[in-house]
Amino acid sequence: MTDLVPTPGQTVGPFFGYALPFDRDNELVPLSHPSAVRLHGRVTDGHGVGVPDALLELWQAAPDGSVVQQDGSLRRDGWTFTGWGRSSTDADGHYVFTTLRPGATDGRAPFFAVTVFARGLLNRLFTRAYLPDDAEALAGDPLLASLDADRRATLVCRGDEHGYAFDVALQGDGETVFLRYPGQ
Amino acid sequence: MTTTVSSDSAASTQAEVSREIADISAAYQASGLEETQPRLDYAPYRSSLLRHPTKDLHHADPETIELWAPCFGQRDVSPLEADLTIQDGGEPLGERIVVTGRVLDGQGRPVAGQLVEIWQANAGGRYIHKRDQHPAPLDPHFTGVGRCLTGPDGTYRFQTIKPGPYPWKNHHNAWRPAHIHFSLFGTDFTQRMVTQMYFPGDPLFALDPIYQAITDQRARDRLVATYDHDVTQHEWSTGYRWDIVLTGSQRTLMEES
């Protein structure tokens, strides 16, 4: 079969804020969930200034490492874990998700899969936010192994009192490693 | 091209921006390479100056959850959300249109049962977003937001109003061609994309640094819908057709190999 040429992307622009966010979009589980963790961070530009009109999407495995194939993200019932959410940044570029720790899938180092959209960003960016907890799994990860130490660090969350912190630097010092998958 | 460009709003003229666009286009055509996606580093679009990565995107073989996409279903989307003309108790102003097409993966297979989200300006070129201060009238009967799920053959269909062009602050007298924003999911995480659909023959195409950030004319053409009289409805609305191709599904490639 002949491959088709993919349609080009375009920036999400400045006006997605009344269209893409939805009620409890960043609460993959309610705050009251006994295993709830926070994943949060700041999206910054080349001057280190927070990007107030970015949107992050989170896609992750369940705590047992299984891939979730469950609808209901857009109408959260508080009980169904869909593995997917969305967080708009605030005026300081800060985003936050309430979620569960993803488990290891197929024995691989667990990570949050993250998509970044913003005004001024002409196409979406993909990255991974690895959990910092299992040093052995991180050491054996092929993607992390293919990076220099300073760049590798941009893909690993920091643990904090409520879960994890993961900053996204679009440009400049500590620029996050963004990914290109085959065929892109 | 290392001229210092300011990201301050309205610092340049259209002629200056058009010259930058032309220079980049000439260099692209001389390169002999084929680009199919927008550049991330595209100075004529001033907001991109501080927001594009300076390092190359890093190759990654998709694994585990990246080979799967989130699921959406009937509980997520009401069928009424595909009609943007019935959302607020009255008829919106403007040219009623249908926009329909198919979502396909890179191998040409339909992407079925997946979420499509759209948002757009009203007929006067105004978004309801509070950041849009363009002094065109808001339409009390039009939010400009729609959602649907693709059918078994990948078909999506929206009934809406043709959006107007609108001014923005990239440079002096900057105007965006009329467009509808589209948000798309595939069967793999890696296929996620957001883009903009345009209307055929728009006189603003050549002037617009967002559209021109796709340096290849054939690639730009892939964002332009086609007028389709078979989609047009008798004494009701005109019709446009636009098909969307996502990148290949790595999971199905692996399952087939």
Interface residues (C-beta under 8 A of the other chain):
Chain A: M1 T2 D3 L4 V5 P6 T7 P8 G9 Q10 T11 V12 G13 P14 F15 F16 G17 Y18 A19 L20 D45 G46 H47 V49 V51 E57 W59 Q60 A61 V67 V68 Q69 Q70 D71 G72 S73 L74 R75 T82 G83 W84 P102 T105 D106 R108 A113 T115 F117 A118 R119 G120 L121 L122 N123 R124 L125 F126 R128 P142 L143 S146 L147 R151 L170 Q171 G172 E175 T176 V177 F178 L179 R180 Y181 P182 G183 Q184
Chain B: T36 Q37 P38 R39 L40 Y42 Y45 S47 S48 L49 L50 R51 H52 P53 T54 K55 D56 L57 H58 H59 A60 D61 P62 E63 T64 I65 E66 W68 A69 P70 C71 F72 G73 Q74 R75 D76 V77 L104 G106 Q107 G108 L115 E117 I118 W119 A121 Y127 I128 H129 R131 D132 T143 G144 V145 R147 H181 S183 F189 T190 R192 M193 V194 T195 Q196 I210 Y211 A213 I214 A219 R220 R222 L223 I244 V245 L246 T247 G248 Q250
